[in-house]
Amino acid sequence: MLISLRELQRQPLIDTLVVHSLDLMLYQVSVVLDGRELYVTDNQGKLLRSHNLVSIQALFEGWPVAEMRLRQSSAYDEMIGQPLRETNQLDVPLGRNRVGEPLQVAAVPTRH
């Protein structure tokens, strides 16, 4: 399921914001709202992606996010010939770095 930045901005609380590490320096964002995980899109319907983790943190600076996490799946077992596991995922909390002013996203007003 998907949710746009515009729709997400209307939420009173974002339970968890998950930054998925897809590849070397490629990140994608999902959120958990009321127990459901939704991938975030920009206002044109494209999945929200960035080559910079800090820019994602800056984008959501000041938003009502209870928890921010970094998630990365590993292909290590497969690479060394081990049996595949149901999940081989690193999931760690991201601190609130207060990276500065939020980035401006077209057609999404900045939260105050």
LUMDRENGU-517183 format. One record per residue: residue number from 1; residue in three letters; chain; x, z, y of N, C-alpha, C, O in turn. Coordinates in Angstrom, 3 decimals. Atoms other than C-alpha are relative to their C-alpha. Last residue first. Layout:
BEGIN
SITE seq type mol       nX       nZ       nY      caX      caZ      caY       cX       cZ       cY       oX       oZ       oY
SITE NUM  ALA   A        X        Z        Y        X        Z        Y        X        Z        Y        X        Z        Y
...
This chain:
BEGIN
SITE seq type mol       nX       nZ       nY      caX      caZ      caY       cX       cZ       cY       oX       oZ       oY
SITE 112  HIS   A   -0.520   -1.016   -0.936    5.497   12.048   24.414   -0.230    1.359   -0.559    0.132    2.354    0.069
SITE 111  ARG   A    0.674   -1.303    0.063    5.140    9.188   21.891    0.643    0.951    1.007    1.846    0.877    1.256
SITE 110  THR   A   -0.834   -1.122    0.391    6.425    5.766   22.982   -0.815    1.282    0.004   -1.612    1.518    0.912
SITE 109  PRO   A   -0.451   -0.878   -1.074    3.839    2.993   23.131    0.811    1.167   -0.548    0.581    1.617   -1.670
SITE 108  VAL   A    0.219   -1.378    0.436    3.795    0.508   20.250    0.500    0.913    1.106    1.707    0.995    1.333
SITE 107  ALA   A    1.420   -0.346    0.069    3.287   -3.105   21.354   -0.274    1.377   -0.582   -1.411    1.663   -0.956
SITE 106  ALA   A    0.972    0.809   -0.727    6.906   -4.107   20.696   -1.420    0.450   -0.302   -1.793    0.605   -1.465
SITE 105  VAL   A    0.529    0.965    0.940    8.953   -1.231   19.324   -1.104   -0.755    0.732   -1.966   -0.145    1.365
SITE 104  GLN   A    1.272    0.591   -0.369   11.102    0.690   21.795   -0.395   -1.041   -1.044    0.406   -1.906   -1.398
SITE 103  LEU   A   -0.076    1.423   -0.266   13.810    2.775   20.234   -1.377   -0.514    0.359   -2.381   -0.002   -0.137
SITE 102  PRO   A    0.532    0.899    1.025   13.328    6.508   20.547    0.197   -1.456    0.403    0.158   -1.791    1.587
SITE 101  GLU   A    1.282    0.599   -0.325   15.646    8.285   22.969   -0.478   -0.893   -1.124    0.323   -1.594   -1.743
SITE 100  GLY   A    0.224    0.512   -1.341   18.422   10.312   21.508   -1.381   -0.563    0.179   -2.317   -0.212   -0.541
SITE  99  VAL   A   -0.887    1.115   -0.321   19.810   10.890   18.052   -0.262   -0.615    1.368    0.378   -1.604    1.728
SITE  98  ARG   A    0.265    0.129   -1.431   18.220   14.282   17.670    0.908   -1.077    0.581    1.744   -0.830    1.451
SITE  97  ASN   A   -1.225    0.146   -0.766   19.924   14.569   14.290   -0.204   -0.049    1.510    0.764    0.011    2.267
SITE  96  ARG   A    0.507    0.510   -1.274   16.962   15.948   12.380    1.175   -0.048    0.966    1.562    0.971    1.537
SITE  95  GLY   A    0.166   -0.937   -1.102   18.576   16.336    8.990   -0.584   -0.686    1.224   -0.557   -1.910    1.346
SITE  94  LEU   A   -0.755    0.436   -1.177   17.956   13.954    6.142   -0.261    1.011    1.103   -1.407    1.384    1.356
SITE  93  PRO   A    0.575   -0.165   -1.339   16.844   15.508    2.860    0.947   -0.540    1.070    2.168   -0.434    0.956
SITE  92  VAL   A   -0.554   -1.122   -0.750   18.173   14.000   -0.368   -0.669    0.120    1.367   -1.099   -0.881    1.940
SITE  91  ASP   A    1.016   -0.277   -1.021   16.708   11.787   -3.093    0.439    1.257    0.734    0.354    2.360    0.193
SITE  90  LEU   A   -0.514   -1.023   -0.886   19.203   10.130   -5.437   -1.033    0.165    1.105   -1.417   -0.811    1.750
SITE  89  GLN   A    0.171    0.068   -1.436   17.376    8.225   -8.116    0.663    1.178    0.693    0.583    2.318    0.235
SITE  88  ASN   A   -1.375   -0.392   -0.283   17.944    7.376  -11.726    0.148   -0.096    1.508    0.728   -1.041    2.045
SITE  87  THR   A   -0.427    0.086   -1.393   14.386    7.178  -12.919    1.444    0.471    0.104    1.850    1.430   -0.554
SITE  86  GLU   A    1.240    0.283   -0.727   12.821    6.486  -16.304    0.300   -0.113    1.494   -0.223   -0.995    2.174
SITE  85  ARG   A    0.840   -1.188   -0.190   16.323    6.319  -17.684   -1.267   -0.420    0.721   -1.340   -1.494    1.317
SITE  84  LEU   A    0.685   -0.134   -1.283   17.998    3.192  -18.990   -0.847    1.262    0.009   -1.495    1.599   -0.982
SITE  83  PRO   A    1.425    0.326    0.028   20.292    3.642  -21.966   -0.626    0.231    1.378   -0.221    1.124    2.122
SITE  82  GLN   A    0.822   -1.135    0.428   23.990    3.686  -21.070   -1.463   -0.429   -0.072   -1.858   -1.392    0.585
SITE  81  GLY   A    0.540    0.192    1.337   26.006    0.457  -20.943   -0.797    1.172   -0.548   -1.049    1.234   -1.752
SITE  80  ILE   A   -0.964   -0.505    0.986   28.245    1.363  -17.996   -0.557   -0.039   -1.427    0.035    0.531   -2.344
SITE  79  MET   A   -1.324    0.607   -0.157   26.448   -0.829  -15.457    0.986    0.463   -1.072    1.880   -0.292   -1.456
SITE  78  GLU   A    0.041    1.374    0.501   22.975    0.132  -16.709    1.400   -0.639    0.035    1.782   -1.369   -0.879
SITE  77  ASP   A    0.187   -0.055    1.449   23.674    3.814  -16.216    0.039   -1.394   -0.618    0.689   -1.619   -1.639
SITE  76  TYR   A   -1.200   -0.457    0.681   25.101    3.186  -12.728   -0.152   -0.006   -1.520    0.712   -0.533   -2.221
SITE  75  ALA   A   -0.096    0.837    1.200   22.177    1.107  -11.441    1.190    0.428   -0.855    1.621   -0.319   -1.733
SITE  74  SER   A   -1.334    0.336    0.483   21.301    3.784   -8.906   -0.087   -0.849   -1.259   -0.920   -0.608   -2.133
SITE  73  SER   A   -0.019    0.178    1.447   18.171    4.168   -6.825    1.389   -0.454   -0.417    2.073   -1.159    0.326
SITE  72  GLN   A   -0.783    1.136    0.490   18.578    5.520   -3.303   -0.059   -0.029   -1.513    0.225    0.974   -2.168
SITE  71  ARG   A    0.176    0.249    1.434   16.237    7.778   -1.348    0.782   -1.254   -0.381    0.691   -2.293    0.272
SITE  70  LEU   A   -0.696    1.229    0.351   16.929    9.360    2.053   -0.100   -0.153   -1.508    0.196    0.784   -2.250
SITE  69  ARG   A   -0.841    0.042    1.199   14.426   11.976    3.209    0.658   -1.368   -0.140    0.138   -2.375    0.340
SITE  68  MET   A   -0.587    1.330    0.105   12.667   13.027    6.440    0.994    0.023   -1.162    1.807    0.940   -1.277
SITE  67  GLU   A   -1.235    0.093    0.780   10.291   16.001    6.476    0.466   -1.448   -0.043   -0.343   -2.367   -0.173
SITE  66  ALA   A   -0.337   -1.308    0.555    7.428   17.226    8.673    1.342   -0.028   -0.721    2.108    0.933   -0.651
SITE  65  VAL   A   -0.495    0.178    1.369    7.302   14.078   10.811    0.434    1.369   -0.521    1.342    1.987    0.035
SITE  64  PRO   A    0.306   -1.208    0.774    5.168   14.423   13.967    0.350   -0.156   -1.490   -0.537   -0.262   -2.337
SITE  63  TRP   A    1.232    0.189    0.767    6.961   11.687   15.953   -0.247    1.263   -0.836    0.698    1.992   -1.135
SITE  62  GLY   A    1.167   -0.483   -0.730    9.522   12.786   18.564   -1.321   -0.208   -0.720   -2.349    0.278   -0.249
SITE  61  GLU   A   -0.294   -1.187   -0.802   12.344   10.673   17.157   -1.251    0.396    0.788   -1.832   -0.433    1.489
SITE  60  PHE   A    0.996   -1.036    0.277   10.818    8.164   14.723    0.287    1.322    0.713   -0.353    2.332    0.422
SITE  59  LEU   A    1.343    0.550   -0.143   12.643    5.127   16.095   -1.054    1.087   -0.162   -2.057    1.095    0.552
SITE  58  ALA   A    0.325    0.058   -1.422   15.836    7.155   16.523   -1.413   -0.515    0.228   -2.105   -0.039    1.128
SITE  57  GLN   A    0.202   -1.366   -0.462   15.919    8.033   12.817   -0.403    0.016    1.472   -1.286    0.777    1.867
SITE  56  ILE   A    1.277   -0.430    0.571   15.420    4.373   11.964   -0.298    1.425    0.448   -1.424    1.731    0.841
SITE  55  SER   A    1.060    0.643   -0.787   18.188    3.394   14.385   -1.380    0.353   -0.546   -2.339    0.446    0.220
SITE  54  VAL   A    0.210   -0.745   -1.245   20.463    5.990   12.771   -1.099   -0.636    0.847   -1.842    0.078    1.520
SITE  53  LEU   A    0.780   -1.204    0.277   20.043    4.394    9.346   -0.322    0.762    1.276   -1.434    1.266    1.432
SITE  52  ASN   A   -0.595   -1.173   -0.618   21.272    1.007   10.591   -0.910    1.206   -0.213   -2.024    1.241    0.310
SITE  51  HIS   A   -1.350   -0.076    0.545   20.733   -2.313    8.836    0.696    1.259    0.493    1.899    1.426    0.293
SITE  50  SER   A   -1.088   -0.082   -0.964   17.007   -1.981    9.444    1.323    0.003   -0.757    1.384    0.368   -1.931
SITE  49  ARG   A   -1.337   -0.058    0.576   13.731   -2.665    7.723    1.023    0.074    1.118    0.772   -0.329    2.254
SITE  48  LEU   A   -0.942   -0.556   -0.967   10.039   -2.185    8.539    1.347    0.199   -0.695    1.466    1.001   -1.621
SITE  47  LEU   A   -0.509   -1.307    0.380    8.127   -4.462    6.192    1.050    0.457    0.996    1.912   -0.320    1.407
SITE  46  LYS   A   -1.251    0.058    0.774    6.646   -7.363    8.133    0.447    1.414   -0.333    0.325    2.324    0.487
SITE  45  GLY   A    0.224   -0.058    1.433    2.959   -7.124    9.155    1.242   -0.113   -0.864    1.134   -0.139   -2.090
SITE  44  GLN   A    0.239    1.375    0.433    3.314   -8.250   12.785   -0.169   -0.065   -1.526   -0.333   -1.152   -2.080
SITE  43  ASN   A    1.357    0.396   -0.392    2.889   -4.677   14.040   -0.322   -1.460   -0.297   -1.440   -1.914   -0.057
SITE  42  ASP   A    0.063    0.121   -1.450    5.917   -3.559   12.050   -1.404   -0.508    0.345   -2.229   -0.696   -0.549
SITE  41  THR   A   -0.226    1.343   -0.524    5.281   -2.470    8.510    0.080    0.056    1.521   -0.403    0.996    2.152
SITE  40  VAL   A    0.266    0.196   -1.427    5.611    0.915    6.834    0.344   -1.431    0.384    1.385   -1.964    0.000
SITE  39  TYR   A   -1.122    0.655   -0.668    5.350    1.292    3.065   -0.401   -0.358    1.423   -1.529   -0.783    1.676
SITE  38  LEU   A    0.339    1.277   -0.626    2.747    3.826    1.956    1.253   -0.586    0.643    2.000    0.126    1.313
SITE  37  GLU   A   -1.162    0.617   -0.637    3.211    6.785   -0.410   -0.371   -1.404    0.461   -0.867   -2.215   -0.321
SITE  36  ARG   A   -0.170    1.430    0.304    0.019    8.715   -1.056    1.225   -0.534    0.734    1.435   -0.252    1.913
SITE  35  GLY   A   -0.389    0.241    1.383   -0.079   12.540   -1.264    0.181   -1.456   -0.397    0.554   -1.733   -1.537
SITE  34  ASP   A    1.004   -0.531    0.924   -2.048   13.030    1.960    0.306   -0.348   -1.455   -0.596   -0.700   -2.215
SITE  33  LEU   A    1.147   -0.545   -0.735    0.356   10.799    3.875   -1.035    0.447   -1.025   -1.491   -0.357   -1.838
SITE  32  VAL   A    0.961   -0.664    0.874    3.797   10.038    2.434   -1.046    0.647    0.897   -0.738    1.502    1.728
SITE  31  VAL   A    0.457   -1.330   -0.401    5.749    7.514    4.447   -0.932    0.554   -1.072   -1.573   -0.194   -1.810
SITE  30  SER   A    1.337   -0.324    0.485    7.824    4.467    3.583   -0.344    1.388    0.515    0.530    2.139    0.949
SITE  29  VAL   A    0.673   -1.264   -0.278   10.785    2.890    5.338   -1.359    0.090   -0.693   -2.136   -0.864   -0.701
SITE  28  GLN   A    1.422    0.292   -0.128   13.339    0.249    4.351   -0.721    1.342    0.068   -0.225    2.338   -0.458
SITE  27  TYR   A    0.927   -1.109    0.179   17.129    0.387    4.696   -1.429   -0.466    0.242   -1.676   -1.360    1.051
SITE  26  LEU   A    1.352    0.519   -0.173   19.870   -2.188    4.318   -0.971    1.107   -0.384   -0.948    1.615   -1.505
SITE  25  MET   A    0.480    0.040   -1.379   23.468   -1.082    4.899   -1.331   -0.728    0.188   -1.520   -1.417    1.191
SITE  24  LEU   A   -0.973   -0.422   -0.997   24.758   -1.915    1.431   -0.568   -0.209    1.397   -0.779   -1.342    1.828
SITE  23  ASP   A   -1.245    0.706    0.252   21.582   -2.336   -0.560    0.999    0.512    1.025    0.665    1.372    1.839
SITE  22  LEU   A    0.209    1.114    0.922   18.118   -0.857   -0.764    1.296   -0.652   -0.447    1.439   -1.036   -1.607
SITE  21  SER   A   -1.237    0.758   -0.083   18.591    2.598    0.766   -0.083   -1.092   -1.054    0.015   -0.817   -2.250
SITE  20  HIS   A   -0.506    0.530    1.268   15.000    3.778    1.090    1.271   -0.792    0.268    1.270   -1.724    1.073
SITE  19  VAL   A   -0.846    1.144   -0.313   14.238    5.932    4.136    0.627   -0.433   -1.322    1.425    0.295   -1.911
SITE  18  VAL   A   -1.043    0.320    0.981   11.346    8.205    3.241    0.730   -1.253    0.462    0.120   -2.296    0.701
SITE  17  LEU   A   -0.465    1.341   -0.312    9.199    9.851    5.947    1.181   -0.256   -0.931    2.148    0.505   -0.932
SITE  16  THR   A   -1.394    0.352    0.313    7.346   12.841    4.565    0.263   -1.438    0.415   -0.538   -2.333    0.144
SITE  15  ASP   A   -0.544   -1.000    0.918    4.148   14.656    5.558    1.480   -0.251   -0.273    2.308    0.646   -0.114
SITE  14  ILE   A   -0.592    0.803    1.071    3.435   12.506    8.608    0.687    0.999   -0.921    1.674    1.625   -0.535
SITE  13  LEU   A   -1.172   -0.513    0.680    1.131   14.556   10.811    0.432   -0.972   -1.083   -0.391   -1.459   -1.858
SITE  12  PRO   A   -0.381   -1.277   -0.621   -1.564   13.764   13.410    1.256    0.603   -0.632    1.980    1.350    0.026
SITE  11  GLN   A    0.056   -1.107    0.946   -1.627   10.110   12.327    0.427    1.303    0.677    1.429    1.326    1.391
SITE  10  ARG   A    1.254   -0.746   -0.177   -2.391    7.639   15.128   -0.101    1.231   -0.907   -1.008    2.047   -0.744
SITE   9  GLN   A   -0.106   -0.761   -1.244    1.236    6.443   15.262   -1.252    0.841    0.251   -1.186    1.846    0.959
SITE   8  LEU   A   -0.766   -1.212    0.274    0.971    5.402   11.642    0.081    0.889    1.227    0.071    2.115    1.117
SITE   7  GLU   A    0.866   -0.918    0.741   -1.765    2.911   12.463    0.700    1.341   -0.241    0.082    2.401   -0.145
SITE   6  ARG   A    1.123   -0.337   -0.881    0.372    1.249   15.159   -0.943    0.996   -0.676   -1.369    1.971   -0.057
SITE   5  LEU   A   -0.461   -1.008   -0.959    3.484    1.395   12.988   -1.141    0.458    0.898   -1.249    1.639    1.227
SITE   4  SER   A   -0.748    0.530   -1.147    1.547   -0.480   10.316    0.469    1.155    0.885   -0.061    2.264    0.821
SITE   3  ILE   A    0.535   -0.555   -1.232    0.585    1.008    6.956    0.859   -0.525    1.148    2.087   -0.534    1.060
SITE   2  LEU   A   -0.731    0.149   -1.253    1.050   -0.657    3.582   -0.696    0.740    1.130   -1.905    0.968    1.082
SITE   1  MET   A    0.837    0.000   -1.178    0.000    0.000    0.000    0.886    0.000    1.247    2.034    0.444    1.221
